[in-house]
Amino acid sequence: MFSKDTEALLHKSLNNRSLALPRIVYLKNLHNDIDDLVALEFDRLKLAVVADANTEHALGADVFRALKSRFSAQFIFLEGEPEASEANVELVRARSAKCDALVAVGSGTINDICKYAAFKDGKPYVVFPTAASMNGYLSANASISMGGFKKTLKAAMPKAVYCDLGVLTKAPVRLSKSGFGDSLARTTAQADWLLSHYMIGTEYDETPFTLLESIEPELLDGARGIATASPASMQALIHTLLLSGLGMTIAGGSYPASQGEHMIAHAYEMLRKPAPVGKPAPTLHGEEIGVTTLYMSELQHRLLRQPPSPMASAFPEREIIEAFGDSVAQEAKQAYQEKNNHAEKSAQLWDTVVTRVSGVLLTPAKIEVYLDLAEAPKTIESLGWKKDLFGNALKYSKFMRNRFTFLDLVYK
């Protein structure tokens, strides 16, 4: 699927972390090959196939049917619209206790639950994506809700990912738009990571962005095809999302794909009332990220035109407790202190920051055009977000994580 140069860079970079490149299979239709493909990774193992109502219909039932004829296999069905939460991770662990490996059939939620459960139990897992909706298929981290706090946690990489273009193309187009929105965060995340590198000495790795250099223009040029589920656009999208996940693994964390734009979205998610158990969330993660990426890009471009007025502001403990609760406030306070213990109080490197960051940013106008072409949300109104909650998310997001971003230069 990848060019020889890309594969060589992937092997070298993953080897540096003592990791192997997962098997990546990409077919127009893989239904007749399901058991043979899984057999390449697992031999005589008892498998647990994990899916929910949507992914069972899309592919899960076919996967289980194919595997149970060849393996000892059980089906783990997660009811309703499951959340990637600690509770669901523990549920999967309990139900798969007598199994040797996990087979995830789904996208963001199912994949995160399985990869973290596999990591906790030291078991291998493979994944059958059912939508090109997010970039975590090949990352070694998972986004899990724990105690009301969204955490990025170390998790297992899959042994293999099996992409069926037919299934991905037939997925609800809203999911593809979500994946497109998530992919746009490359620009603002890279800018924030560079800022942190120059201002507080954070380690920075160009490799994740080198991997995306050749495919990102193709994805953006085909943005209109996202809205129409064009096979060519879907292929460029899943290609981008897989490379983005590998980039996070190479970087040792979600740094190249998740910075200020994700912090804003996570803060908003924590401020709004959660959807009732078993009910779908009102917005998809990537839809939110498309919108917050646009906001973050506007902020970054504005701040690059003026010297910074850093750095640390006092932690507003009473306000954070009132907005998020005491337990979240204590974790946020620790994260903010960790970040600002390393913050420089000068702007000696600002000219370097401006030069380097300006070279990696997409303009807000371009981001807006790409969202329009994909017919994806681009405003908080299109997400149904409330202005007052969004204002608080902007204000408090920098306290939610120990990453230093352009948010640390404003919203004091």
C-alpha positions as CSV (number, residue, x, y, z in Angstrom):
1,M,0.0,0.0,0.0
2,F,2.9,2.4,0.8
3,S,5.8,3.3,-1.4
4,K,9.1,1.6,-1.0
5,D,10.6,4.8,0.5
6,T,7.7,5.1,3.0
7,E,8.0,1.5,4.0
8,A,11.7,1.8,4.5
9,L,11.3,4.9,6.7
10,L,8.5,3.1,8.6
11,H,10.6,0.0,9.3
12,K,13.6,2.1,10.3
13,S,11.6,4.3,12.6
14,L,9.6,1.5,14.2
15,N,12.7,-0.6,14.7
16,N,14.2,2.3,16.7
17,R,11.3,1.7,19.1
18,S,11.7,-2.1,19.0
19,L,8.4,-2.4,17.1
20,A,7.5,-4.2,13.9
21,L,5.4,-2.7,11.1
22,P,1.9,-4.3,11.4
23,R,0.6,-6.2,8.4
24,I,-1.5,-3.9,6.4
25,V,-4.0,-5.5,4.0
26,Y,-6.0,-3.3,1.7
27,L,-8.5,-5.0,-0.7
28,K,-11.6,-4.0,-2.6
29,N,-13.4,-6.9,-1.0
30,L,-11.8,-9.2,1.6
31,H,-14.8,-11.2,2.7
32,N,-13.6,-14.4,1.1
33,D,-10.2,-14.1,2.7
34,I,-11.1,-13.2,6.3
35,D,-10.1,-16.5,8.0
36,D,-6.9,-16.9,5.8
37,L,-5.8,-13.4,6.7
38,V,-6.3,-13.8,10.4
39,A,-4.6,-17.2,10.3
40,L,-1.4,-15.4,9.1
41,E,-1.2,-13.8,12.6
42,F,-2.9,-16.4,14.9
43,D,-2.6,-20.1,14.8
44,R,-4.8,-22.3,17.1
45,L,-5.7,-19.4,19.3
46,K,-9.1,-18.8,20.9
47,L,-10.4,-15.5,19.5
48,A,-12.8,-12.9,20.9
49,V,-14.5,-10.9,18.1
50,V,-15.6,-7.5,19.5
51,A,-18.3,-5.3,17.8
52,D,-21.3,-3.1,18.5
53,A,-24.7,-2.9,16.7
54,N,-23.4,-0.7,13.9
55,T,-20.1,-2.6,13.2
56,E,-21.7,-6.0,13.6
57,H,-24.0,-5.1,10.7
58,A,-21.2,-3.5,8.6
59,L,-18.7,-6.4,8.9
60,G,-18.7,-8.0,12.4
61,A,-21.2,-10.7,11.7
62,D,-19.2,-11.7,8.5
63,V,-15.9,-11.8,10.4
64,F,-17.3,-13.9,13.2
65,R,-19.0,-16.3,10.8
66,A,-15.7,-16.8,8.9
67,L,-13.6,-17.2,12.0
68,K,-15.8,-19.5,14.0
69,S,-15.6,-22.1,11.2
70,R,-11.8,-22.2,11.6
71,F,-11.0,-21.1,15.1
72,S,-12.4,-21.4,18.5
73,A,-14.1,-18.0,18.7
74,Q,-16.7,-16.1,20.7
75,F,-18.6,-12.9,19.9
76,I,-18.5,-10.0,22.4
77,F,-21.4,-7.6,21.6
78,L,-21.3,-4.1,23.1
79,E,-24.8,-2.7,23.3
80,G,-26.1,0.7,22.3
81,E,-23.5,3.3,21.4
82,P,-20.6,2.3,23.6
83,E,-18.1,4.8,24.8
84,A,-14.3,4.1,24.9
85,S,-14.4,4.1,28.7
86,E,-12.6,2.3,31.5
87,A,-15.8,0.4,32.3
88,N,-16.1,-1.0,28.8
89,V,-12.4,-1.9,28.7
90,E,-13.0,-3.9,31.9
91,L,-16.1,-5.4,30.4
92,V,-14.2,-6.7,27.3
93,R,-11.4,-8.0,29.5
94,A,-13.8,-9.9,31.7
95,R,-15.7,-11.5,28.7
96,S,-12.5,-12.3,26.8
97,A,-10.6,-13.7,29.9
98,K,-10.5,-17.2,28.4
99,C,-9.5,-16.0,24.9
100,D,-5.9,-15.7,23.6
101,A,-6.4,-12.7,21.2
102,L,-8.9,-10.0,20.3
103,V,-10.4,-9.2,16.9
104,A,-11.7,-5.6,16.8
105,V,-14.4,-4.9,14.2
106,G,-15.2,-1.2,14.2
107,S,-13.6,2.2,14.2
108,G,-12.6,4.6,17.0
109,T,-14.5,3.3,20.0
110,I,-14.2,-0.4,19.4
111,N,-10.5,-0.1,18.4
112,D,-9.6,2.0,21.5
113,I,-11.4,-0.4,23.8
114,C,-9.7,-3.5,22.3
115,K,-6.2,-2.0,22.0
116,Y,-6.3,-0.9,25.6
117,A,-7.8,-4.2,26.8
118,A,-5.2,-6.1,24.8
119,F,-2.4,-4.0,26.3
120,K,-3.7,-4.6,29.9
121,D,-3.9,-8.3,29.4
122,G,-0.7,-8.7,27.3
123,K,-2.7,-10.2,24.4
124,P,-2.3,-9.6,20.6
125,Y,-5.1,-8.1,18.6
126,V,-6.0,-7.4,15.0
127,V,-8.5,-4.9,13.6
128,F,-11.0,-4.7,10.8
129,P,-11.9,-1.0,10.2
130,T,-15.5,-0.3,9.4
131,A,-15.0,3.4,8.7
132,A,-12.3,5.9,7.8
133,S,-13.3,8.0,10.7
134,M,-10.2,8.4,12.8
135,N,-6.4,8.0,12.9
136,G,-5.9,5.6,15.8
137,Y,-5.9,2.3,14.0
138,L,-2.1,2.0,14.0
139,S,-1.2,4.1,17.0
140,A,0.2,2.6,20.2
141,N,-2.1,4.7,22.3
142,A,-5.8,4.8,23.1
143,S,-8.1,7.6,24.2
144,I,-10.1,6.4,27.2
145,S,-12.5,8.1,29.5
146,M,-11.5,7.6,33.1
147,G,-13.2,9.4,36.0
148,G,-14.7,12.0,33.7
149,F,-11.2,12.8,32.3
150,K,-10.3,11.9,28.7
151,K,-6.8,10.3,28.8
152,T,-4.4,9.3,26.1
153,L,-2.9,6.0,27.4
154,K,-0.3,3.6,26.2
155,A,-1.9,0.7,24.4
156,A,-1.2,-2.2,22.1
157,M,-0.5,-1.9,18.4
158,P,-2.5,-4.3,16.2
159,K,-0.7,-7.2,14.7
160,A,-2.5,-6.4,11.5
161,V,-5.1,-4.1,10.0
162,Y,-7.5,-5.4,7.3
163,C,-9.1,-2.7,5.2
164,D,-12.0,-3.5,2.9
165,L,-12.5,-0.5,0.5
166,G,-16.1,-1.7,-0.1
167,V,-16.9,-1.5,3.6
168,L,-15.2,1.8,4.1
169,T,-16.9,3.3,1.1
170,K,-20.4,2.1,2.2
171,A,-19.9,3.5,5.8
172,P,-22.1,6.5,6.6
173,V,-20.5,9.5,4.9
174,R,-20.6,11.4,8.2
175,L,-18.0,9.0,9.5
176,S,-15.7,9.7,6.6
177,K,-16.1,13.5,7.1
178,S,-15.1,12.9,10.7
179,G,-11.9,11.2,9.6
180,F,-11.2,14.0,7.2
181,G,-11.7,16.5,10.0
182,D,-9.3,14.6,12.3
183,S,-6.7,14.5,9.5
184,L,-6.8,18.3,9.2
185,A,-5.3,18.6,12.7
186,R,-1.9,17.8,11.3
187,T,-1.3,21.4,10.6
188,T,-2.2,22.9,14.0
189,A,-0.7,20.0,15.9
190,Q,2.6,20.4,14.1
191,A,2.6,24.1,14.8
192,D,1.9,23.6,18.5
193,W,4.6,20.9,18.8
194,L,7.2,23.1,17.2
195,L,6.2,26.0,19.6
196,S,6.7,23.6,22.5
197,H,10.0,22.4,21.1
198,Y,11.5,25.9,20.8
199,M,9.9,27.5,23.9
200,I,10.2,24.8,26.5
201,G,12.6,22.3,25.0
202,T,10.1,19.5,24.1
203,E,11.6,16.8,21.9
204,Y,10.3,17.0,18.3
205,D,10.4,14.5,15.5
206,E,9.9,15.4,11.9
207,T,9.3,11.8,10.8
208,P,5.5,11.7,11.3
209,F,5.1,14.6,9.0
210,T,7.6,13.3,6.4
211,L,5.3,10.3,6.1
212,L,2.4,12.4,5.2
213,E,4.1,14.8,2.8
214,S,3.1,12.9,-0.4
215,I,-0.4,11.8,0.6
216,E,-1.8,15.0,2.2
217,P,-2.0,17.0,-1.0
218,E,-3.9,14.1,-2.7
219,L,-6.3,14.0,0.3
220,L,-7.0,17.7,0.2
221,D,-7.3,17.9,-3.5
222,G,-9.9,15.2,-3.3
223,A,-11.8,16.7,-0.5
224,R,-15.0,17.0,-2.5
225,G,-14.9,13.2,-3.0
226,I,-15.2,12.7,0.8
227,A,-18.8,14.0,0.6
228,T,-19.6,11.6,-2.3
229,A,-17.7,8.6,-0.9
230,S,-15.5,8.5,-4.0
231,P,-13.3,5.3,-3.8
232,A,-10.2,7.4,-4.7
233,S,-10.9,9.9,-1.9
234,M,-11.6,7.1,0.5
235,Q,-8.3,5.4,-0.4
236,A,-6.4,8.6,0.2
237,L,-8.3,9.2,3.5
238,I,-7.6,5.7,5.0
239,H,-4.0,5.9,3.7
240,T,-3.6,9.3,5.5
241,L,-5.2,8.0,8.7
242,L,-3.1,4.9,8.9
243,L,0.1,6.9,8.4
244,S,-1.0,9.4,11.0
245,G,-1.4,6.6,13.5
246,L,2.0,5.2,12.7
247,G,3.4,8.7,13.1
248,M,2.0,8.8,16.6
249,T,3.6,5.5,17.4
250,I,7.0,6.6,16.0
251,A,6.7,9.8,18.1
252,G,6.0,7.9,21.2
253,G,2.7,9.6,21.8
254,S,-0.1,11.6,20.1
255,Y,2.0,14.7,19.7
256,P,2.0,14.9,15.9
257,A,-1.8,14.6,15.6
258,S,-3.2,16.0,18.9
259,Q,-2.4,19.3,20.5
260,G,-4.4,22.5,21.2
261,E,-7.3,21.6,18.8
262,H,-7.9,18.4,20.6
263,M,-7.5,20.0,24.0
264,I,-10.3,22.4,23.2
265,A,-12.6,19.6,22.0
266,H,-11.9,17.5,25.1
267,A,-12.6,20.4,27.4
268,Y,-15.9,21.0,25.7
269,E,-16.8,17.3,26.0
270,M,-16.1,17.4,29.7
271,L,-18.2,20.6,30.1
272,R,-21.3,19.4,28.4
273,K,-23.7,16.9,29.8
274,P,-22.8,13.4,28.6
275,A,-25.3,11.6,26.3
276,P,-27.5,9.1,28.1
277,V,-26.0,5.6,28.3
278,G,-26.6,3.8,25.1
279,K,-27.5,6.9,23.2
280,P,-25.2,8.3,20.4
281,A,-23.1,11.3,21.2
282,P,-24.5,14.5,19.5
283,T,-21.2,15.0,17.6
284,L,-18.4,12.8,16.3
285,H,-14.8,13.3,17.4
286,G,-13.5,14.2,14.0
287,E,-16.3,16.6,13.3
288,E,-15.3,18.5,16.5
289,I,-11.7,18.4,15.5
290,G,-12.3,19.9,12.1
291,V,-14.0,22.9,13.7
292,T,-11.5,23.3,16.5
293,T,-8.6,23.0,14.0
294,L,-10.1,26.0,12.2
295,Y,-10.3,27.9,15.4
296,M,-6.8,26.9,16.4
297,S,-5.4,27.9,13.0
298,E,-7.0,31.3,13.3
299,L,-5.4,31.7,16.8
300,Q,-2.0,30.6,15.6
301,H,-1.9,32.9,12.6
302,R,-3.0,35.8,14.8
303,L,-0.4,35.2,17.5
304,L,2.4,34.7,14.9
305,R,1.9,38.4,13.9
306,Q,2.8,39.6,17.4
307,P,5.4,38.9,20.0
308,P,4.1,36.5,22.7
309,S,3.1,37.6,26.2
310,P,3.8,34.3,28.0
311,M,3.7,32.4,30.0
312,A,2.1,30.9,33.1
313,S,-1.0,32.3,34.6
314,A,-2.2,31.3,38.0
315,F,-4.1,28.1,38.1
316,P,-7.8,29.1,38.6
317,E,-8.6,26.3,41.0
318,R,-11.9,27.5,42.2
319,E,-13.2,28.1,38.6
320,I,-11.9,24.7,37.4
321,I,-13.6,22.9,40.4
322,E,-16.9,24.7,39.6
323,A,-16.7,23.8,35.9
324,F,-15.3,20.3,36.0
325,G,-15.5,19.0,39.6
326,D,-12.8,18.5,42.2
327,S,-11.2,15.3,40.9
328,V,-10.7,16.7,37.4
329,A,-9.4,20.0,38.9
330,Q,-6.7,18.2,40.9
331,E,-5.4,16.3,37.8
332,A,-5.6,19.5,35.8
333,K,-3.6,21.4,38.4
334,Q,-0.9,18.8,38.4
335,A,-0.7,18.7,34.6
336,Y,-0.5,22.5,34.4
337,Q,2.2,22.7,37.0
338,E,4.3,20.1,35.2
339,K,4.1,22.1,32.0
340,N,5.0,25.4,33.5
341,N,7.8,24.1,35.6
342,H,9.7,24.0,32.3
343,A,8.4,27.2,30.7
344,E,11.0,29.8,29.7
345,K,10.1,33.4,30.5
346,S,11.6,34.9,27.4
347,A,10.8,35.2,23.8
348,Q,14.4,34.9,22.5
349,L,13.5,32.2,20.0
350,W,10.3,33.9,18.7
351,D,11.6,34.8,15.3
352,T,12.6,31.1,14.8
353,V,9.2,30.0,16.0
354,V,7.5,32.3,13.4
355,T,9.7,31.1,10.6
356,R,9.3,27.4,11.4
357,V,5.7,27.4,12.3
358,S,4.6,29.5,9.3
359,G,6.1,26.9,7.0
360,V,3.9,24.1,8.3
361,L,0.5,25.8,8.7
362,L,-2.4,25.7,6.3
363,T,-4.2,29.1,6.3
364,P,-7.6,29.3,8.0
365,A,-9.1,30.2,4.6
366,K,-7.8,26.9,3.1
367,I,-9.0,24.8,6.0
368,E,-12.4,26.4,5.6
369,V,-12.5,25.6,1.9
370,Y,-11.5,22.0,2.4
371,L,-14.2,21.6,5.1
372,D,-16.7,23.2,2.7
373,L,-15.7,20.8,-0.2
374,A,-16.1,17.8,2.1
375,E,-19.4,19.2,3.4
376,A,-18.1,18.8,6.9
377,P,-19.0,21.0,9.9
378,K,-16.9,24.2,10.2
379,T,-18.6,26.3,12.9
380,I,-19.7,25.6,16.5
381,E,-23.2,26.3,15.4
382,S,-23.0,23.5,12.9
383,L,-22.0,21.2,15.8
384,G,-24.9,22.4,17.9
385,W,-22.3,23.6,20.5
386,K,-23.3,26.4,23.0
387,K,-21.3,29.6,22.8
388,D,-20.9,29.9,26.5
389,L,-19.6,26.4,26.9
390,F,-17.3,26.8,24.0
391,G,-16.0,30.1,25.5
392,N,-15.2,28.2,28.7
393,A,-13.6,25.4,26.7
394,L,-11.2,27.9,25.1
395,K,-10.5,29.5,28.4
396,Y,-9.8,26.3,30.4
397,S,-8.5,23.9,27.8
398,K,-4.8,24.8,28.4
399,F,-5.2,23.5,32.0
400,M,-6.4,20.1,30.9
401,R,-3.1,18.7,29.7
402,N,0.7,19.2,30.2
403,R,1.3,20.1,26.6
404,F,2.5,23.6,25.8
405,T,0.5,25.0,22.9
406,F,-0.4,28.4,21.5
407,L,-3.3,28.3,24.0
408,D,-0.7,29.0,26.7
409,L,0.0,32.4,25.1
410,V,-3.6,33.6,25.5
411,Y,-6.8,33.1,27.5
412,K,-5.2,34.2,30.8
